[in-house]
Every structure is written in C-alpha cells, then in structure tokens.
Amino acid sequence: MKNSAKKPVISERYVWELPVRFYHWINALCIVVLCVTGYLIGRPPAIQSASEASFSYWFGTVRFIHFIAAFVFFFNFVYRTYWGFVGNKYARWYNFIPYKKSQWKEILCVLKVDILQITNKRFSTVGHNNLAAFTYFLTFLAFAFQSLTGFGLYAAMSNSFFPQLFAWIIPILGGDFMARQIHHILMWFFILFAMVHVYLVFYHDYIERTGVTSSMIGGWKFVEDDKEDTK
C-alpha cells in the first residue's frame, strides 16, 4: 500500500544578503585576531632573544595587529548597525528584540530543544530563531562595550582624533583598572560564545536540514513552501 502522506515541497529562499555575510566573516576573523593578540597583551610570554633589538619588537607588532583589528571590528559593527535599518526583513533590528508574546513563546520552545533537551521536536525558522536573535542582540551590546572600553584605554596612549572621542569612558568607569577588567571579561565572553555558536550552528544544520551552515556563505536556505514566514 502506497503512503499517501503529502511530502512538503522544498524551495530555496534568499535569506542572508551579501553585506550580512561579509559582516559575519569579517567579524569572526576580527574576534579571533583580537582574542589571540588581546590574550598575549594581557599575559605576555617572557621571550628573550639575542638578535638586534629592531628584530625583537614582537610585542609591539602584536599590539599593532590588535589595534588594526579593533578598528576593522568597530567599523564593521557600525556598518552592521546601519544595515539593521536598511537590510531585508531577516536583517532588521525588530527581529533581534523580542517585543511580542509569540517571540517569547518561540524562545521557550527553542530552549526546550537546544538547552534543556526535553523534546526533540524539529523546530526551524527561515531567519534566526528568536532565541538566537535575542542572543545576538545581547552580543551586539557586548560588542559596543568592548569597543568603548578598548578605545577608551587606547585614548590614553594616542593623540589621534578618533581614540580621543572615547577618552570619557575611563573616568566614568573609575579608572583604567575597571576598564581593563571589563575588556578582559568580555574577551572570555566572546570565546565562550564562539564555541557555543559553532556547536549550535552544526546542531541546527543537522536537525533542521535547511542549509544553516551554507547559508552564511551563499545566502540561500532550503524552506518548506507551506512554512509560515512571519519575519
């Protein structure tokens, strides 16, 4: 006897625009570089060399790379902030702030699958699910604080115009020590976030089978045509 159940029709949908994909990968690269160089700046290894001093300026090179990556990270973040107002419906800011009851209901459903694992119900959305979107929003706030504290600390050693725009941060935080502590703690937040993020991306890619991983490269996801898209 043939199975009469209707199979869902799968189609491609363009979800992540090119600016969003560029932002994602540039941001990922910057975070890796900033975390590695930031850790070395916070805990510099005792490296001795008998070579000429000009060839042993490795720590200065590390700091230079950190500062360059910080500028790229910041302006990349500013551009993503702008794109949250002009991008397609999957990139808009209203997706990231849960102001509807339905969004909080979806957050609870995703928690049951991802964190509590009390259900294995297949759950997928076209763009970000609401738990992921709200988490990214909190991460954007962390990006802002990391930039403020970083450039605030940099302002003390630079007379350039741009870093001096952040000189007011240090007095508000009560001095360099508190700013460095916040900057350091946020570094570990990004490291932990990256680990969880990579795990959940592959997890949802396996559960949902919608092309979550490849969509951040090509922009397209596989979607059931009868799926309601409210975003």
ZIRA-V569489 format. One record per residue. RES is the residue in three letters. PSI is psi in degrees with one decimal (* if undefined). OMEGA is omega in radians with two decimals (NA if undefined). Layout:
<<RES PSI OMEGA> <RES PSI OMEGA>>
This chain:
<<MET 128.0 -3.10> <LYS 145.5 3.10> <ASN 119.8 -3.08> <SER 1.3 -3.12> <ALA 135.6 -3.11> <LYS 125.9 3.12> <LYS 138.2 3.14> <PRO 146.1 3.11> <VAL 123.6 -3.10> <ILE 132.8 3.10> <SER 164.2 3.10> <GLU 142.7 3.07> <ARG 132.7 -3.13> <TYR 111.4 -3.02> <VAL -56.1 -3.03> <TRP 113.0 3.14> <GLU 162.7 -3.08> <LEU -43.8 3.11> <PRO -35.7 3.12> <VAL -40.8 3.14> <ARG -40.9 3.07> <PHE -45.7 3.13> <TYR -45.0 -3.08> <HIS -49.0 -3.05> <TRP -35.3 3.04> <ILE -41.8 3.13> <ASN -43.3 3.13> <ALA -45.0 3.13> <LEU -43.0 -3.14> <CYS -41.9 -3.12> <ILE -40.7 3.10> <VAL -48.9 -3.12> <VAL -43.0 -3.11> <LEU -38.9 -3.13> <CYS -42.4 -3.14> <VAL -51.3 -3.12> <THR -36.2 3.11> <GLY -38.9 3.10> <TYR -41.1 3.12> <LEU -36.5 3.11> <ILE -39.9 3.14> <GLY -34.1 3.13> <ARG 72.5 -3.09> <PRO 129.9 3.09> <PRO 150.0 -3.14> <ALA 91.5 -3.14> <ILE 122.1 3.12> <GLN 145.5 -3.13> <SER 141.6 3.11> <ALA 2.6 -3.10> <SER 174.9 3.11> <GLU 142.3 -3.07> <ALA -36.3 -3.11> <SER -20.7 3.10> <PHE -2.0 -3.09> <SER 18.6 -3.07> <TYR 47.4 -3.04> <TRP -35.7 -3.10> <PHE -37.6 3.06> <GLY -36.3 3.09> <THR -40.9 3.11> <VAL -45.0 3.13> <ARG -40.4 3.12> <PHE -45.6 3.11> <ILE -39.8 3.12> <HIS -44.5 -3.11> <PHE -42.0 3.12> <ILE -45.9 3.13> <ALA -33.8 3.13> <ALA -41.4 3.11> <PHE -44.4 3.12> <VAL -45.0 3.12> <PHE -46.6 -3.07> <PHE -49.6 -3.08> <PHE -28.0 3.01> <ASN -41.0 3.09> <PHE -41.9 3.10> <VAL -41.8 3.14> <TYR -39.3 3.11> <ARG -35.1 3.07> <THR -44.0 3.09> <TYR -43.0 -3.09> <TRP -20.4 3.07> <GLY -13.3 3.11> <PHE -24.2 -3.03> <VAL -8.1 -3.10> <GLY -176.2 3.14> <ASN -179.6 -3.00> <LYS -19.3 3.13> <TYR -18.1 -3.10> <ALA -10.8 -3.02> <ARG 152.2 -3.07> <TRP -27.0 -3.11> <TYR -14.7 3.06> <ASN -22.4 -2.99> <PHE -15.8 -3.12> <ILE 112.7 -3.08> <PRO 94.7 -3.13> <TYR 0.9 3.12> <LYS 151.4 3.10> <LYS -38.4 -3.13> <SER -33.0 3.12> <GLN -42.3 3.11> <TRP -34.2 3.08> <LYS -40.6 3.11> <GLU -38.1 3.09> <ILE -43.7 3.12> <LEU -41.0 3.13> <CYS -42.5 -3.14> <VAL -37.1 3.08> <LEU -39.7 -3.13> <LYS -31.5 -3.11> <VAL -50.4 -2.98> <ASP -44.6 -2.98> <ILE -57.1 -3.07> <LEU -28.2 3.12> <GLN 43.7 3.09> <ILE -0.4 3.05> <THR 149.0 3.09> <ASN 25.4 3.13> <LYS 130.9 3.10> <ARG 122.1 -3.06> <PHE 124.4 -3.13> <SER 151.2 3.04> <THR 165.0 -3.10> <VAL -50.8 3.07> <GLY -140.4 3.03> <HIS 141.6 2.93> <ASN 162.9 -2.97> <ASN -29.0 3.07> <LEU -44.6 3.11> <ALA -43.3 -3.12> <ALA -43.8 3.14> <PHE -37.1 3.08> <THR -41.5 3.10> <TYR -36.3 3.10> <PHE -44.3 3.08> <LEU -34.9 3.10> <THR -36.9 3.07> <PHE -39.0 3.09> <LEU -40.4 3.10> <ALA -38.6 3.07> <PHE -43.6 -3.11> <ALA -46.2 3.14> <PHE -38.7 3.13> <GLN -40.0 3.12> <SER -42.3 -3.13> <LEU -48.0 -3.13> <THR -38.8 -3.13> <GLY -50.3 -3.14> <PHE -27.4 3.05> <GLY -42.7 3.08> <LEU -37.1 -3.13> <TYR -28.9 -3.10> <ALA -28.4 -3.12> <ALA -18.1 -3.09> <MET 11.5 -3.13> <SER 136.8 3.07> <ASN 4.6 -3.13> <SER 154.6 -3.05> <PHE -48.7 -3.01> <PHE -51.4 3.12> <PRO -32.4 -3.12> <GLN -17.5 3.06> <LEU -18.6 -3.09> <PHE 10.8 -3.08> <ALA -24.1 -3.11> <TRP -13.6 -3.09> <ILE -44.3 -3.04> <ILE -48.2 3.10> <PRO -35.7 -3.14> <ILE -37.0 -3.13> <LEU -4.7 3.10> <GLY 12.8 3.08> <GLY 175.5 -3.08> <ASP -37.6 -3.03> <PHE -49.1 -3.13> <MET -40.2 3.12> <ALA -41.2 3.12> <ARG -38.3 3.12> <GLN -46.5 3.12> <ILE -43.8 -3.14> <HIS -41.0 -3.13> <HIS -44.7 -3.14> <ILE -41.4 3.13> <LEU -30.5 3.06> <MET -46.0 3.12> <TRP -29.9 3.04> <PHE -44.0 3.13> <PHE -38.0 3.12> <ILE -47.1 3.12> <LEU -41.2 3.11> <PHE -43.2 -3.13> <ALA -41.3 3.14> <MET -47.5 3.14> <VAL -39.8 -3.12> <HIS -47.8 -3.13> <VAL -42.5 3.12> <TYR -48.0 -3.08> <LEU -31.9 3.10> <VAL -48.3 3.14> <PHE -33.4 3.11> <TYR -49.0 -3.14> <HIS -31.7 3.09> <ASP -37.6 3.13> <TYR -41.3 -3.08> <ILE -47.3 -3.00> <GLU -30.5 -3.12> <ARG 40.8 -3.13> <THR 5.6 -3.14> <GLY 38.7 -3.11> <VAL -46.2 -3.08> <THR -50.9 -3.09> <SER -20.9 -3.11> <SER -26.7 3.12> <MET 1.2 3.03> <ILE -49.9 -3.11> <GLY -20.1 3.11> <GLY -13.2 -3.03> <TRP 144.4 3.03> <LYS 157.4 3.10> <PHE 123.4 -2.99> <VAL 140.0 3.02> <GLU 132.5 -3.07> <ASP -27.3 -3.12> <ASP 6.5 3.13> <LYS 131.8 3.12> <GLU 126.2 -3.13> <ASP 101.5 -3.06> <THR -0.2 -3.10> <LYS * NA>>
